[in-house]
Amino acid sequence: MDSFKEYDLGISRLDEIIEKLESDDLTLEENIKLYEEGIKLHKKLKQILKSQEGKILMIQQEEEIEFEQISIIGESENEL
């Protein structure tokens, strides 16, 4: 499963957990289990975001290098 789909599914599940925790229909044990699941899910979603942030930074750096190369080429053509 790709990280985008996994993230979307995780957010949906986290919303469900929050909704259930906000209801008064659960026992203390059920609340604790859902809370624990929510914390684990939060950590996983945070890891997904962090990995995507790394990819975005790499793309930005590549684009900056490419832009700098284009600028240098443009400057050297103007000198001719």
C-alpha positions as CSV (number, residue, x, y, z in Angstrom):
1,M,0.0,0.0,0.0
2,D,1.4,3.4,-0.9
3,S,2.0,5.9,1.9
4,F,-0.7,8.4,0.6
5,K,-3.4,5.7,0.8
6,E,-2.1,4.5,4.1
7,Y,-2.1,8.0,5.5
8,D,-5.7,8.6,4.3
9,L,-6.9,5.4,5.9
10,G,-5.0,6.2,9.1
11,I,-6.6,9.6,9.3
12,S,-10.1,8.1,8.8
13,R,-9.5,5.6,11.5
14,L,-8.2,8.3,13.8
15,D,-11.4,10.3,13.2
16,E,-13.4,7.2,14.1
17,I,-11.4,6.7,17.3
18,I,-11.9,10.3,18.4
19,E,-15.6,10.1,17.7
20,K,-15.9,7.0,19.8
21,L,-13.8,8.4,22.6
22,E,-16.0,11.5,22.7
23,S,-19.1,9.4,23.1
24,D,-20.3,8.2,26.5
25,D,-21.1,4.7,25.4
26,L,-17.7,3.0,26.2
27,T,-16.4,1.3,29.2
28,L,-13.1,2.5,30.8
29,E,-11.3,-0.5,29.3
30,E,-12.7,0.2,25.8
31,N,-11.6,3.9,26.2
32,I,-8.1,2.9,27.1
33,K,-7.8,0.4,24.2
34,L,-9.0,3.1,21.7
35,Y,-6.7,5.7,23.2
36,E,-3.7,3.3,22.9
37,E,-4.7,2.5,19.3
38,G,-5.0,6.3,18.6
39,I,-1.5,7.0,20.0
40,K,0.1,4.2,17.9
41,L,-1.7,5.4,14.9
42,H,-0.6,9.0,15.5
43,K,3.0,7.9,15.7
44,K,2.7,6.0,12.4
45,L,1.0,8.9,10.7
46,K,3.8,11.2,12.0
47,Q,6.4,8.9,10.5
48,I,4.6,8.9,7.1
49,L,4.6,12.7,7.1
50,K,8.2,12.9,8.1
51,S,9.2,10.6,5.2
52,Q,7.2,12.6,2.7
53,E,8.8,15.8,4.1
54,G,12.2,14.3,3.2
55,K,11.0,13.6,-0.3
56,I,9.7,17.1,-0.7
57,L,13.0,18.6,0.5
58,M,14.9,16.4,-2.0
59,I,12.6,17.6,-4.8
60,Q,13.1,21.2,-3.8
61,Q,16.9,20.8,-3.7
62,E,16.9,19.2,-7.1
63,E,14.8,22.0,-8.5
64,E,17.1,24.6,-7.0
65,I,20.1,23.0,-8.5
66,E,18.3,22.8,-11.9
67,F,17.3,26.4,-11.6
68,E,20.9,27.5,-10.8
69,Q,22.2,25.5,-13.8
70,I,19.6,27.2,-16.1
71,S,20.6,30.6,-14.6
72,I,24.3,29.9,-15.2
73,I,23.6,28.8,-18.8
74,G,21.5,31.9,-19.4
75,E,24.3,34.2,-18.0
76,S,27.0,32.6,-20.2
77,E,24.8,32.9,-23.3
78,N,24.3,36.6,-22.5
79,E,28.1,37.1,-22.4
80,L,28.4,35.9,-26.0
